[in-house]
Protein backbone atom coordinates (compact mmCIF):
# COMPACT_ATOMS: atom_id res chain seq x y z
CA UNK A 1 0.00 0.00 0.00
CA UNK A 2 1.40 3.40 -0.96
CA UNK A 3 2.10 5.69 1.94
CA UNK A 4 1.35 9.43 1.84
CA UNK A 5 4.32 11.74 2.03
CA UNK A 6 5.40 12.48 5.57
CA UNK A 7 5.45 16.16 6.48
CA UNK A 8 8.68 15.65 8.39
CA UNK A 9 10.32 14.07 5.37
CA UNK A 10 10.17 17.40 3.54
CA UNK A 11 10.26 19.90 6.39
CA UNK A 12 13.68 21.15 5.34
CA UNK A 13 12.26 22.22 1.99
CA UNK A 14 10.00 24.99 3.27
CA UNK A 15 10.87 28.66 3.36
CA UNK A 16 11.29 31.47 0.86
CA UNK A 17 11.40 30.63 -2.83
CA UNK A 18 14.89 29.80 -4.03
CA UNK A 19 16.48 30.64 -7.36
CA UNK A 20 15.09 27.29 -8.59
CA UNK A 21 11.48 28.26 -7.85
CA UNK A 22 11.96 31.73 -9.34
CA UNK A 23 13.21 30.29 -12.61
CA UNK A 24 10.41 27.74 -12.74
CA UNK A 25 7.72 30.34 -12.05
CA UNK A 26 8.94 32.47 -14.93
CA UNK A 27 8.40 29.51 -17.24
CA UNK A 28 4.97 28.54 -15.88
CA UNK A 29 2.96 30.58 -18.37
CA UNK A 30 4.62 28.77 -21.25
CA UNK A 31 3.77 25.30 -20.06
CA UNK A 32 0.95 23.18 -21.38
CA UNK A 33 -2.40 23.06 -19.52
CA UNK A 34 -2.43 21.18 -16.24
CA UNK A 35 -2.96 17.47 -16.40
CA UNK A 36 -3.80 14.86 -13.80
CA UNK A 37 -1.88 12.03 -15.35
CA UNK A 38 1.82 11.36 -15.73
CA UNK A 39 1.50 8.83 -18.50
CA UNK A 40 2.22 11.24 -21.33
CA UNK A 41 4.83 11.50 -24.02
CA UNK A 42 5.93 9.19 -26.77
CA UNK A 43 5.40 5.49 -26.22
CA UNK A 44 8.71 3.87 -25.36
CA UNK A 45 9.74 0.30 -24.71
CA UNK A 46 10.93 0.60 -21.07
CA UNK A 47 13.51 -2.18 -21.37
CA UNK A 48 14.96 -0.73 -24.57
CA UNK A 49 15.02 2.75 -23.05
CA UNK A 50 16.80 1.45 -19.94
CA UNK A 51 19.38 -0.35 -22.05
CA UNK A 52 20.04 2.78 -24.09
CA UNK A 53 20.59 4.83 -20.94
CA UNK A 54 22.77 2.14 -19.37
CA UNK A 55 24.98 2.09 -22.47
CA UNK A 56 25.13 5.87 -22.74
CA UNK A 57 25.85 6.39 -19.04
CA UNK A 58 28.68 3.86 -19.11
CA UNK A 59 30.50 6.01 -21.67
CA UNK A 60 32.40 9.23 -20.94
CA UNK A 61 30.16 12.25 -20.61
CA UNK A 62 29.66 14.31 -23.74
CA UNK A 63 31.18 17.78 -23.91
CA UNK A 64 27.92 19.31 -25.14
CA UNK A 65 26.18 21.38 -22.45
CA UNK A 66 22.77 20.45 -21.10
CA UNK A 67 19.76 21.98 -22.81
CA UNK A 68 19.53 25.52 -21.45
CA UNK A 69 15.77 25.52 -22.12
CA UNK A 70 15.37 22.91 -19.37
CA UNK A 71 14.93 24.67 -16.04
CA UNK A 72 16.78 23.55 -12.94
CA UNK A 73 13.54 22.41 -11.26
CA UNK A 74 12.68 20.35 -14.34
CA UNK A 75 16.18 18.87 -14.38
CA UNK A 76 15.73 17.83 -10.77
CA UNK A 77 12.27 16.44 -11.54
CA UNK A 78 13.76 14.19 -14.23
CA UNK A 79 16.01 12.52 -11.64
CA UNK A 80 13.10 12.06 -9.23
CA UNK A 81 11.05 10.43 -11.98
CA UNK A 82 13.99 8.17 -12.86
CA UNK A 83 13.98 6.71 -9.34
CA UNK A 84 10.22 6.10 -9.54
CA UNK A 85 10.58 4.47 -12.97
CA UNK A 86 13.62 2.30 -12.26
CA UNK A 87 11.37 -0.74 -11.79
CA UNK A 88 9.43 0.14 -14.99
CA UNK A 89 6.25 0.68 -12.95
CA UNK A 90 5.55 4.39 -12.56
CA UNK A 91 2.10 4.35 -11.02
CA UNK A 92 -0.14 7.33 -10.15
CA UNK A 93 0.73 7.16 -6.44
CA UNK A 94 4.43 7.70 -7.22
CA UNK A 95 3.56 10.53 -9.60
CA UNK A 96 1.45 12.17 -6.90
CA UNK A 97 4.28 11.83 -4.38
CA UNK A 98 6.77 13.52 -6.70
CA UNK A 99 4.25 16.23 -7.57
CA UNK A 100 3.75 16.93 -3.85
CA UNK A 101 7.51 17.23 -3.31
CA UNK A 102 7.86 19.63 -6.23
CA UNK A 103 4.82 21.68 -5.20
CA UNK A 104 6.20 22.16 -1.69
CA UNK A 105 9.74 22.91 -2.79
CA UNK A 106 8.90 25.31 -5.62
CA UNK A 107 5.59 26.69 -4.32
CA UNK A 108 3.56 25.34 -7.24
CA UNK A 109 -0.15 24.82 -7.64
CA UNK A 110 -1.15 21.12 -7.82
CA UNK A 111 -1.88 21.39 -11.54
CA UNK A 112 1.50 22.99 -12.23
CA UNK A 113 3.28 20.26 -10.29
CA UNK A 114 1.39 17.50 -12.14
CA UNK A 115 2.29 19.09 -15.48
CA UNK A 116 5.93 19.28 -14.40
CA UNK A 117 5.97 15.58 -13.50
CA UNK A 118 4.41 14.66 -16.85
CA UNK A 119 7.01 16.70 -18.75
CA UNK A 120 9.82 15.21 -16.65
CA UNK A 121 8.52 11.74 -17.54
CA UNK A 122 8.62 12.64 -21.23
CA UNK A 123 12.17 13.99 -20.99
CA UNK A 124 13.28 10.94 -19.02
CA UNK A 125 11.80 8.52 -21.56
CA UNK A 126 13.37 10.34 -24.51
CA UNK A 127 16.84 10.80 -23.00
CA UNK A 128 19.64 8.37 -23.74
CA UNK A 129 21.87 9.65 -20.93
CA UNK A 130 21.48 11.41 -17.60
CA UNK A 131 24.93 13.00 -17.78
CA UNK A 132 23.66 16.32 -19.24
CA UNK A 133 21.08 16.63 -16.46
CA UNK A 134 23.56 15.78 -13.70
CA UNK A 135 26.23 18.06 -15.16
CA UNK A 136 23.78 20.97 -15.15
CA UNK A 137 22.95 20.33 -11.49
CA UNK A 138 26.62 20.08 -10.54
CA UNK A 139 27.30 23.42 -12.20
CA UNK A 140 24.35 25.20 -10.59
CA UNK A 141 23.97 23.73 -7.10
CA UNK A 142 26.05 23.91 -3.96
CA UNK A 143 26.98 20.77 -2.08
CA UNK A 144 24.23 21.35 0.48
CA UNK A 145 21.67 21.75 -2.30
CA UNK A 146 22.87 18.54 -3.93
CA UNK A 147 22.59 16.78 -0.57
CA UNK A 148 19.01 18.00 -0.25
CA UNK A 149 18.32 16.64 -3.72
CA UNK A 150 19.77 13.31 -2.62
CA UNK A 151 17.29 13.25 0.27
CA UNK A 152 14.45 13.83 -2.18
CA UNK A 153 15.63 10.88 -4.25
CA UNK A 154 15.49 8.70 -1.13
CA UNK A 155 12.05 10.09 -0.34
CA UNK A 156 10.76 8.94 -3.73
CA UNK A 157 12.30 5.50 -3.16
CA UNK A 158 10.47 5.29 0.18
CA UNK A 159 7.10 6.21 -1.40
CA UNK A 160 5.92 2.59 -1.35
CA UNK A 161 7.24 1.93 2.17
CA UNK A 162 10.37 0.01 1.20
CA UNK A 163 13.64 0.46 -0.67
CA UNK A 164 14.06 -1.62 -3.81
CA UNK A 165 17.64 -2.76 -4.54
CA UNK A 166 17.44 -1.21 -8.01
CA UNK A 167 16.38 2.10 -6.49
CA UNK A 168 19.29 1.97 -4.04
CA UNK A 169 21.74 1.17 -6.84
CA UNK A 170 20.51 4.07 -8.97
CA UNK A 171 20.59 6.53 -6.07
CA UNK A 172 24.13 5.42 -5.25
CA UNK A 173 25.15 6.04 -8.85
CA UNK A 174 23.48 9.45 -8.95
CA UNK A 175 25.14 10.42 -5.65
CA UNK A 176 28.52 9.63 -7.18
CA UNK A 177 27.72 11.68 -10.28
CA UNK A 178 26.63 14.55 -8.04
CA UNK A 179 30.11 14.39 -6.43
CA UNK A 180 28.70 13.50 -3.02
CA UNK A 181 30.80 11.22 -0.78
CA UNK A 182 29.51 7.88 0.46
CA UNK A 183 28.97 9.33 3.94
CA UNK A 184 26.39 11.71 2.45
CA UNK A 185 24.72 8.81 0.64
CA UNK A 186 24.35 6.96 3.95
CA UNK A 187 23.36 10.03 5.97
CA UNK A 188 20.66 11.05 3.49
CA UNK A 189 19.17 7.57 3.54
CA UNK A 190 19.18 7.50 7.35
CA UNK A 191 17.56 10.93 7.71
CA UNK A 192 14.77 10.11 5.26
CA UNK A 193 14.21 6.68 6.82
CA UNK A 194 13.93 8.25 10.28
CA UNK A 195 11.26 10.61 8.97
CA UNK A 196 9.03 7.78 7.72
CA UNK A 197 5.88 7.06 9.75
CA UNK A 198 6.08 4.11 12.13
CA UNK A 199 4.86 0.77 10.80
N, C-alpha and C positions, 0 to 999 in steps of 0.2 A: 504494500500500500504506500502510495507516495505521501511524503510528509510535507506540510506547509513550511515555508521558510521561517526559521527562527528569527525573531527580532534581534536577539543578541548576536546572531551570526553576522549581522550587517551593521551593528551599531556604530562601528568605526567609520562608516561611509556616510554619515550624516554631516550636516554643516553647510557652509556657504558654497555656492557653485564653484567648481574648479575651472581651470582653463579648458578641461575636457568638455564639461557641460556647456560652457559658453560657445565653443566651436560647434557642438552638436545643435544647440538651439538656433544658431544662425542658419543651419541647413534644414531645419524642420519644415519650413514652408515649401521646400523643393521636393519633399518626399512624396511618395504615393499615398493615397487615402489609407486610413487605418484599416487594419485587417485583424481578424481574431484567430487566424490560423497561421502556423509556421510552415506548412507544407506547400511552399511556393517555389517558383524557379524551375529551371529545366530539369526534366526527368534524368536521373543519373543512376547507373548501376553502382550501388554502394561499395561492392567489393572491388570493382574496377577503379573507382575513384580513390579508394583507400590504397590500392596498389600503386596508382600513379603518384599519390602524395608520398608514399613510403620511398619510392624510387627517387623522386625529386629531392626529398629531404635528406637522403643519404649522400647526395652530391654536394660539392662546395656551393655556398650561396652565390647567387648571381650578383653582378655588380650593379645591375639596374636598380634604381630606387623604387620604393613602394609607391603605389598609385597615390598621388597627392590629393586626388578627389575623395579618397576614403578617409573619413574623419577618424580621429583617435578613438572616440567612443565606439565607432563601428569596428575598428580594428580589434579592440578589446572584445567586442561582442562575438566576433568570428572565433576567437580562441575559446570563449565560453561555450559556444555552440559545438565546437569540435569535441570538447569533453563529453557533452551530452550525446553526441552522435557516434562516439568511438565504438559503441556496441551495435551500430547500425539500427538503432531503435529510438528515434527521437520522437517521443510521444508528447501530447499536449501538456501534460503535467510538468515535464522538463522545460518546455517552451515557456510556460507560465512562470516557472521559478526564475528563469533567466530574465524574463521581462520584468519581474518584480525587482530583481537586483539592479537592473539598468534604470528602472524608473526611480528607485530610491537614490542611486548614486548620481544620476544626471538630472533629477527633478523633472521627469517626463510624465506626461499624461499616459494612462494605460494604453490608449490606442497608439500613441507614438512609440511606446516601448515595444508593443506587439509588432508594429511595422519594422522596427529596428531589428528585432529577432528574425523576422522573415527575410529581410535583406541580408542579414549576416549568414543565414542558412544558404541563401543563393550564392553568396560569395564563397562560402566554404565549399559548396558542392562543385563550383566551377574552377577552384584553385588547384593547381598541381603542386604547390609548395607553400608552406607557411613561413618560409624565411623572410619574404618581403614584409609580412605583417609583424613578425617578431623584430626585425631590424628597425622598423618604424617606431615600435614601442621602446626599444633600447635607446634610440636617439632622442626620444621626447620625454621619457619618464625618469625620475630619480629612482634610486634603489628602494626607498621606502614605498614609492608608488608601485614599483614592480612587485614588491612583497605583498602589498595590498591586493594586487591583481592575482597573485598566486593564491591568496586566501579565497578569492572569489572562485577560482578554478576548483579548489577543494570543496567549496560550498555547493557547486553544481554537481560534483561527484557524489556528495552526500544527499542529494535531492531524493533519492529512493531509499534512504536509510542505511545504505551500505556502500563500501568502496569496492568497485570491480577492479580486478588486477590490470585490466587493459586501461582503465581510467588512471590508475596509479602510475603505470608505465608512461602514459602520455603526459601526465602532469610533471613527472620527473624529467622527461625530455624537454618540455617547455621551460621548466625552471632552469635547466642548464643553458638553454638558448637565451634566456633572459639574464644570464650571467649572475644567477643567484646561487650561493653556496649550498651544499647539502644541509647544513644546519638550518638554513631558512626553509628549505623544503620540509624538513621534519617539524620545525616550529610552527609553520603555517598549518600543516595537517593537524597538529595537536590542538592549536587554538580553535580551529573550526570544529574539530571533534568535540571539544569541551563545551562548545556553544550549542550542540545538538540537544534537543529535548530528551529527557530520560525515557528509556524503554518502558 
